[in-house]
Amino acid sequence: MSAERPRLDVWLWHARCVRTRSAAAELVKAGRVRVNGSRTKAPAHVVRLGDVVTVALDSRVRLLRVTGFAERRGDAESASALYMEEVTEPSGPETSS
């Protein structure tokens, strides 16, 4: 991956949002990823510093701000340096007593 033109699917894989790069590409193609609020279906979409990536996973939605890129996929600690979690609380229906 070129540091000048980082792909969305590769960034999702490096940030450990999914287990494989092909799974990241499928997630994007299925329309379950937004960049700065706009849905994209192109795994090769260019990601830039400061972009907000919304990922709809099976169990939750993650809102991530891009803070860096990596040449290779690393461990969880190095992956966490690639983004800042925007929403940390699970969103769900509120229960009333």
Secondary structure, DSSP 8 states (H G I E B T S, - for coil): --SSS-BHHHHHHHTTSSSSHHHHHHHHHTT-EEETTEE---TT-B--TT-EEEEE-SS-EEEEEE----SS---HHHHGGGEEES--S--------
